[in-house]
């Protein structure tokens, strides 16, 4: 998949934003910067072990958004079952939110999952995260059901057009 790029709309910043598939070596080399993407999120639990955990097709399906040489967002995806991809974690750095970074990541993710023939893309979002739920609904995800664990989550699903 070719990287997507776009000039950012952030005032006073002419750096281009690049969205490309992510690999393990990049995560290792920029681990602190990846962890810093979620600095503002209270209760954020993703740590080094989550980023480096091996999952089926993870490195073939995951993306990061880069500004210069710094990651400013990411989408960590793996194969849950044949034909079923799952988004484990999606995050955009606070100062980059509202500038289309999440949209670019999401479009790249959906496009690749579709091109690879997955019939289903799922994710879980905290039930009280209304902004995220609205974002995913705009992308065509539907809310399937609510599940309780340590928090209440909404399971959302999208059925991409296969092969597009």
N, C-alpha and C positions, 0 to 999 in steps of 0.2 A: 504494500500500500504506500502510495506517495504521501509525503508529509503535506499537510495543509498549512498555509501561512496567511497571515493577515496583519496589516499594521494595527497596532493597538490604538484604542481611542483614548487612552489615558492622557490627560493634559500634559504637555511638555515632554512627551516620550515618543521618540521616533523609532524605537526598536520594534522589529517584527516579531510576531508571535508564531512559533512553529509548533505544530501538533504532529507527533510521530509515534510509531510503535515504540514501546518501552522494552528494554532488556535488563537482565539481572546485573550485568556489569555497570550499567548506568546508575541503577539504584544503589549499588554498593559504593560507587565513586561519589555519589551525591546524596548519601543517606541523610545527613543532617538537614540538607535543604528540602528533601522530601518530607521529613518529619516537621519542618518549620511551616509547610504549607497550611497545616491545620492549627497553627499557634493560637488562634483566637477562639477555637472551639472548646467550650467547657466540657470536660468529661471525655475528651478525645482519647480513645484507647489504642489506636494503631501505633505499634512500635516496630522496631527492627524485625522482630520475628514475624510479624504480619507481612511486611514488605517482602521478606526473603523466603517465606514459606513456598514450597513447591506445590503447585496445583496443576491439574491437567490443562494443557494449552494456555497457561497463564501468560507466558512470554510472547505467544503468538497473537494474543487477543488484547493485551493491555496497552494503554496509551499514556503519554505525558505531554503537557503543554510546556514549552520552553520559551523564555524570554532571555535573549543572549545565551548564557550558559547555565541559567538557573531554572529549575523546574518551578512552575507557578500553578500547576494543576495536574491531576492525574485521574485515570479511570483504570482500576484493577479488576480484571475480568478473568474468568476461567470457564472451562467446560464442566458443567454439573453432571450431565449425562449426554449420550449421543443426541445431537440436535437441540441441546439446551445449554445456553451460555448464561452465566450469572455474574452480575456486577457486584463485587464485594465491597468496593470502596470508591467513592467519587468525591473529589475535593478540589476546590479552587482557592488559592491564597486570597485572604480578605481584601487586600488592596486591588486585586484584579477582578473581583466580582462586579458584575454589571457592565463588563466590557466585551462580552461575547466569548470569553474563554470556555465557559461551561458548555455553551452551544456548540462551539467547534469540537470540543472533546466528545460530546454526546453524538454529534453527527458522524464523526470518525468512527466511533464505537459501533453505532447502528449500521453504518455502511459496511464495515468489515465483518461483523457478525452475519449480516445478510449475504455478503459475497462468499463467505465460507460455508453457507448452507444451513445455518442454525435456524430452526423454526420458532424458537422461543428464547427470549432474553428476559431474565427476571432480576429483581432487586428488592431489598427491604429498606424501608425508610421509617424513622421514628414517627409515630402517629401524630405527635404534636409539631412536627416540622412541616408546617403548611406551605412554606415557600418552596421547599424541595418537592413536595407532592405536586404542587402546581406546575413546577418546571417539568417534571416527568410526564404529567398529563399532557402538557403542550407538545411533548415529543411523541405522543401516541401511546404511552403506557396506560394501562387500566389497573385499577385497584381490585385485587382478587379477594383478600381477606386480611383480618387483623390477627396477629399472633402475639402471645404474651411470653416474654422471657424475663430478662432483668428490666426491660422497658417494654412498652407496647409498640409493635411494629406493624406496618402495612406492607403486605407483599404486593408488588406491582409487576405486571408482565406486558411485554410487547411481542407481537408476532411479526417480525420483519418480513418484507417481501424477499423470498429466497432468491439469491443469485443476482440481485440488483447492484 
